[in-house]
Amino acid sequence: MDTKIGSVDICKPTSNDIGSPPNGIVATIQGSVSPTVINSSEATLGRHLARRLVQVGVTDVFSVPGDFNLTLLDHLIAEPELKLIGCCNELNAGYAADGYARSRGVGACVVTFTVGGLSVLNAIAGAYSENLPLICIVGGPNSNDFGTNRILHHTIGLPDFSQELRCFQTVTCYQAVVNNLEDAHELIDAAISTALKESKPVYISISCNLAAIPHATFSREPVAFSLCPKLSNKMGLEAAVEATAEFLNKAVKPVLVGGPKLRVAKACEAFVNLADASGYALAVMPSAKGLVPEHHPRFIGTYWGAVSTAFCAEIVESADAYLFAGPIFSDHSSVGYSLLLKKEKAIIVQPDRVVIASGPAFGCVSMKDFLGALAKRLKHNNTAYENYHRIFVTEGHPLKASPREPLRVNILFRHIQNLLSSETAVIVETGDSWFNCQKLKLPGGCGYEFQMQYGSIGWSVGATLGYAQAVPEKRVIACIGDGSFQVTAQDVSTMLRCGQNTIIFLINNGGYTIEGQIHDGPYNVIKNWDYTALVDAIHNGEGNCWTTKVFCEEELIEAIDMAIGAKKDCLCFIEVIVHKDDTSKDVLEFGTRVSIVNSRPPNSQ
């Protein structure tokens, strides 16, 4: 028996590792157990793929039908443990699979050849940037058409069918083109297992005429995957821990900062345990919000340079040593490369690598193993947190609104804060909501997701659909700007078909607010829609939906009371009308700094 095959126990994420891709799958080989024999007429490629998806934790697949994938969709529907969620367009299907993967650890979408594949490509690129295992399945051309020099529909008019494949090669970690049954089993299994091992999207193209054909390689129930966890080099791990402990134990006021790659490293819990053991002040980068419990006794907020939460940047940047676990230092996460950090003070821990200041680097070192071992070697030092405690001043409250005063954004988010609990999750759209939602204080167990690295506007509509489908026990609260909503609004329809009870706050300020703060122009003003009437039209009397439009705090309070009371089982759409220039102070600072970076003149030759 192949030692890579056996029954499998997929490690459940802890409360601090929710949504972590299942990199650490633990296998138990059961060589004496014979797989169930399948009726020969059911031993098809389509059934095998469906069972494989269920086996790795996918119970919902997001799809758009097309003539090249229809037979495959029949077989996915036939799988009793799999639900097919039809989306309005391929982009949203990909976004939904992204949102699903954030909670379940893996997601999947099915589209048709080229017109569907290239439409979903943007969502797959976003999932790649966020290290999400996403299985993108495309219904491909008939196997007989390969190599015939024929021209097919849904292509650019050339007899070369590889255009779609070449595009996916840049944003997936594995590509499988299944156009014969002999190696279909091997290619499908290799693709899915690679997605799980690498925590990246993969591409599977299946010829449209193959899904329903029985074949001997599918005659037995697929044996569960066995994926070995990535192991640290023992000597490298010991050396990295020794050098890091020596560095940090000499420091007077060291701090810890969590980054977004804590998720892919499955190291959230280990990072919190390190904070517990060391006594260090604990912060997160903006894209890691939600990965670390904010009720931790030494949590000091979001470190985001000039737009950090109050007093957090001062503590981090004045430290004489800082350990960053899984950071991404992009122009946005560094606010135009303006972080006041020094390389000689920094320890950078990536999922499989540790770099200490300007000195040694250690490869083949698992972040989870490293943080766990380091926790046993650090001296307790809470100096940085004590400094934070001394200088901290309680955040002020928004100015009290006058009766019927036009609603302000800071008033809106004060009320959203009161909605949060362990039974909710927040999905945040690109734009000013990034900054307002960073200030939300997440209760224990409250989910939080946004797409910072890729920052594709409209992402949140599909992601909300996928996340809510993956975790029906949580009520999703989505904060979406009007400009972003116009990109992907259609799949509110799919939320209604699925019976979801999400609360969508549509923040209507008449344009692309964050773009206007970077560089303003007439292109940032959009045609205003009657968003509430649009959602009513989408609802069309089918499904549970409640909409309202609010202009002042009194109306907002009534709307929220209705959403959590009489309409708690409905999809609630609350359109919030605010002034076009009503933004957080942070987006003003961010926009100015990013504008400076974007407008740098060419270096002199």
Phi, psi and omega in degrees: 000140175297125184292353178270000183241135179177178176289156191224142173247107179282122182299126177286137178293143174286176180299336179265356182238026180301134178084000181292133176301143186283063179292324188266058180285130184258127186253145171235114182284130179235074186297337183275353183267124180269132177297151180295134177280136183259143174308133188302327181288341181260358184279067186249162176299318181300317179293319180300314179298317179300316180294322178298318179297314179299319184299326181268003174110004179270116176246356177225129178241132183263130191216160167226125183285150175203160190299336181278348183241005189296316180295322177297319178299324176304317182287328176291320178296326183290342179283116186296336181265009184236132178249132178265122181254105180284124181257166183281334176205164185292324180301313180292327176299319177293317177298321180295318177297325175299308180299322179297316182295329180297329180264316185273341183097347176197145179222169182210148174221155181228126180226182180256172191296129172063295180297324175278318182297315181287335176289323181277350188302320181298320179293323179293321177299319178297318178296324177298317181294334182260008177058051180249130176284108184230129183259107180262114184251129182240131171284117188260180180298158174305137184301333181287345183274344179294131177079009184264354181068022178275157175255128182252157172292167183064019176237179180273013175090016176246151181285000177274117182270007190269002183302311181300314180303314182297324178294318182288337181299335182275344186232015174226157181265353178202142180230129178236120175254108184262100178234017167207156186277343186297318182246014182299315180304311183295316183293316179297313181295321179296320181295310183295317181294326178292321176302318181289318182291319185268347184054052179218162177291154173229161183241127176233117175255128183238120180305138190296339183265004186259336191300327187261359185273123176295148178208148186299330183292346179252019188282352178235152177304130183300131180282139189299150178297151172230106182245118181285138176294151177290130184256146177280149167291118189301315181292320178296320178298313181298319180293319180296317180294317180299312182293321181291317179299319178298318181295312185285325182290343175276343185285152179272318184220068180286155178225163176243137177228122180272140179243175186295336182281002169303325182295306184294332178278356184052042187244014182300313181294320179296324179294317178294321178297324176297318178297319179299315184287326187271333185081003184290152169298145189235123178230169175230152168287158185303321182284358177254004179301133182098344179273343182234134182295126184279353175271006176301139186297340180242023176284129184245002173117199183263125175268111183217046178055232185293345180246029176293162172294159190307128173072358181287311182299322181299320181288315181295311188284343176267356179293154176264000172199135176222134177256118176259121180256110177071043182279158164233116181260084177262177177297327179282315181291341178255009180052062179069039178056041184251015179293137180266066180245153177240132184302324183289350178259352193257139167247120182253117180250113176257171185308331180221026185203144178232129177238126183253111176048226178267009188259229192287156173236145183233118179263172180056039179238114179291132179302317182297315178297317183297311182296322179296316180289323181295326181302333181275352187247353184268141172284144180292129183209105181252023183301314182297319179293323178297321176298316178301315182299325181290320187268347186294135174237130182305136182298139179289165179260151176302151176303138181297134181283141173286157179306127178063016177296141176308138187295137175256151182298321181294330174291318179305310185285339172296321180284326175298321177307318183290345179279340192283142177203182178292347182259015179236166172217146182249127173248127190241128179277153174302138179129207183297335178298330174311310189281319179293322181284336175300333182277348178295139177263113187278123173293161178304132178087355179281124180285158180204125180218139167205164187250090186275315187297313183273322173057047182273117183293140185096350181305322191292333181295306177295319181297323177297316176303311183292317182295315180296326178290326182285327185231073184296342180284347176256143174266122183276136174245113183254131178248110190230133175280158183296322180296316179293321182298325181296338182286323192224023189302333191304327189276011159301327176304316182290325174303319180292319179298327181274358178071030182282153182244034178301150169253117178256122171262108178268110185268104187261102176238014170081021178167190179272089189297311185293325178295321180296331178281338176276313180198109187274155179180170182297339179290347178271357177262128183247162176293125180286137176252159166272085189299322180296316178295325177300313181293324175300320179294319177297320179300306174054033177077005181245116182100174181261113183214140176223131182233154174202161178236130184238144183240345184214171184297320181301318179290325177297315180300316179298319181295315181295318178301321179292318183295326181263357180248258186299333183251026185294340179261008181255157163288122184249125182244113183246107178275121185252118181268118179228165182291146183297335181258011181273094180233166174289154177297333183291322180290332175294315178295314181300312182300318180298314183290319179293324177300318179298316181293316182295331186261014178301133178289161178301145174298142179294141183279000000 
